[in-house]
Amino acid sequence: MSNESQKQIIYLISGPLGVGKSTTSKELAQRVRQCVLIEGDNILHMFQGESQPAWDERLRLTWENIRALTRNFMQHGLNVVIDFVVEDELDWFCEQISDLNVALKYVVLHADKATIAQRLTRRGDIQMLERSLFLLHKMERDPSNRPFLYDSTTKQTGEIVADIINGSRFTVVQKEGSPP
């Protein structure tokens, strides 16, 4: 067994709405041994009432809680699947876990526009199409995402999950000077 296969793994599943993040994350968490699923939207939706912090503050607090939960689960020997949209947080998140002896697999799911529209319509979220297409464009154009892009347009969930588990191309390489 290789050193990497003995390490705990954090799977960070990103992408715009309608590409299969939640479905993929749930199945992935079921197939990985000793694993928990952190659904970032559930943390984001904890904010209640009329007097909420501004969007940037809610997002910052959500990421801080994702980080805290991830560290806690990792310190207790569990693997973690995180289902949340990553816009500019990847470097920050890597820095926050750099002292842990874990592997990070990062996947940015994407699909063609027609497929996203069809999926959002089917689940009753067509009002989110504009936001999803904005994020799709942003994520596909970001050079740091390019190695981690995975086209889910014609893939079945089981195939996506198998590719993520077996695909070394999704492993984020730590920067020079970062602890393993």
For each residue, the residues with C-beta under 8 A, 3 or more apart:
1: 5 6
2: 5 6
3: 6 7
4: 7 103 171
5: 1 2
6: 1 2 3
7: 3 4 101 102 103
8: 74 77 78 79 80 100 101 102 103
9: 32 79 80 102 103 104 105
10: 70 74 79 80 81 82 97 102 103 104 105
11: 25 28 32 79 80 81 82 105 107 164
12: 82 84 86 90 93 104 105 106 107
13: 21 24 25 28 81 82 83 84 107 109 164
14: 21 84 85 86 106 107 108 109 139
15: 19 20 21 85 107 108 109 110 135 136 139 152
16: 19 85 110 116 131 132 133 134 135 136 139
17: 116 120 125 128 131 132 135
18: 111 115 116 117 119 120 123 125 128 129 132
19: 15 16 109 110 111 116 119 136 152
20: 15 23 24 109 111 119 152 157 160
21: 13 14 15 24 25 83 84 85 109
22: 25 26 39 83
23: 20 26 27 157
24: 13 20 21 27 28 109 152 157 160 161 164
25: 11 13 21 22 28 29 37 39 81 82 83
26: 22 23 29 30 37 83
27: 23 24 30 31 157 158 161
28: 11 13 24 25 31 32 81 161 164 165
29: 25 26 32 35 36 37 81
30: 26 27 35
31: 27 28 161 165
32: 9 11 28 29 35 79 81 165
33: 79
34: 77 78 79
35: 29 30 32 78 79 80 81
36: 29 73 78 79 80 81
37: 25 26 29 80 81 83
38: 43 66 69 70 73 80 81 82 83 84
39: 22 25 42 43 83 84
40: 43 44 62 63 66 82 83 84 85
41: 44 45 83 84
42: 39 45 46
43: 38 39 40 46 62 65 66
44: 40 41 47 58 59 62
45: 41 42
46: 42 43
47: 44 52 53 58
48: 52
49: 52
50:
51:
52: 47 48 49 58
53: 47 57 58 61
54: 57 58
55: 58 59
56: 59 60
57: 53 54 60 61
58: 44 47 52 53 54 55 61 62
59: 44 55 56 62 63
60: 56 57 63 64
61: 53 57 58 64 65
62: 40 43 44 58 59 65 66 84
63: 40 59 60 66 67 89 92 93
64: 60 61 67 68
65: 43 61 62 68 69
66: 38 40 43 62 63 69 70 82 84 93
67: 63 64 70 71 93 96 97
68: 64 65 71 72
69: 38 65 66 72 73 80
70: 10 38 66 67 73 74 80 82 97
71: 67 68 74 75 96 97 100
72: 68 69 75 76
73: 36 38 69 70 76 78 80
74: 8 10 70 71 77 78 80 97 100 102
75: 71 72 100
76: 72 73
77: 8 34 74
78: 8 34 35 36 73 74
79: 8 9 10 11 32 33 34 35 36
80: 8 9 10 11 35 36 37 38 69 70 73 74
81: 10 11 13 25 28 29 32 35 36 37 38
82: 10 11 12 13 25 38 40 66 70
83: 13 21 22 25 26 37 38 39 40 41
84: 12 13 14 21 38 39 40 41 62 66
85: 14 15 16 21 40 135
86: 12 14 89 90 93 106 108
87: 135 138 139
88: 91 92
89: 63 86 92 93
90: 12 86 93 94 106 144 172
91: 88 94 95 144
92: 63 88 89 95 96
93: 12 63 66 67 86 89 90 96 97
94: 90 91 97 98 104 172 174 175 178
95: 91 92 98 178
96: 67 71 92 93
97: 10 67 70 71 74 93 94 100 102 104
98: 94 95 174 178 179
99: 179
100: 8 71 74 75 97
101: 7 8 179 180
102: 7 8 9 10 74 97
103: 4 7 8 9 10 171
104: 9 10 12 94 97 171 172
105: 9 10 11 12 164 167 170 171 172
106: 12 14 86 90 148 170 172
107: 11 12 13 14 15 148 150 164 170
108: 14 15 86 139 145 148 149 150
109: 13 14 15 19 20 21 24 150 152 160
110: 15 16 19 136 139 140 149 150 151 152
111: 18 19 20 115 116 119 136 151 152 153
112: 115 116 153
113: 116 117 133 136
114: 117 118
115: 18 111 112 118 119 153
116: 16 17 18 19 111 112 113 119 120 129 132 133 136
117: 18 113 114 120 121 126 129
118: 114 115 121 122
119: 18 19 20 111 115 116 122 123
120: 17 18 116 117 123 125 126 128 129 132
121: 117 118 124 125 126
122: 118 119
123: 18 119 120
124: 121
125: 17 18 120 121 128 129
126: 117 120 121 129
127:
128: 17 18 120 125 131 132
129: 18 116 117 120 125 126 132 133
130: 133 134
131: 16 17 128 134 135
132: 16 17 18 116 120 128 129 135 136
133: 16 113 116 129 130 136 137
134: 16 130 131 137 138
135: 15 16 17 85 87 131 132 138 139
136: 15 16 19 110 111 113 116 132 133 139 140
137: 133 134 140 141
138: 87 134 135 141 142
139: 14 15 16 87 108 110 135 136 142 145 149
140: 110 136 137 145 149
141: 137 138
142: 138 139 145 146
143: 146
144: 90 91
145: 108 139 140 142 148 149
146: 142 143 149
147: 169
148: 106 107 108 145 169 170 172
149: 108 110 139 140 145 146
150: 107 108 109 110 160 163 164 170
151: 110 111 154 155
152: 15 19 20 24 109 110 111 155 160
153: 111 112 115
154: 151
155: 151 152 159 160 163
156: 159 160
157: 20 23 24 27 160 161
158: 27 161 162
159: 155 156 162 163
160: 20 24 109 150 152 155 156 157 163 164
161: 24 27 28 31 157 158 164 165
162: 158 159 165 166
163: 150 155 159 160 166 167
164: 11 13 24 28 105 107 150 160 161 167 170
165: 28 31 32 161 162
166: 162 163
167: 105 163 164 170
168: 171
169: 147 148
170: 105 106 107 148 150 164 167
171: 4 103 104 105 168
172: 90 94 104 105 106 148
173:
174: 94 98 178 179 180
175: 94 178
176:
177:
178: 94 95 98 174 175
179: 98 99 101 174
180: 101 174
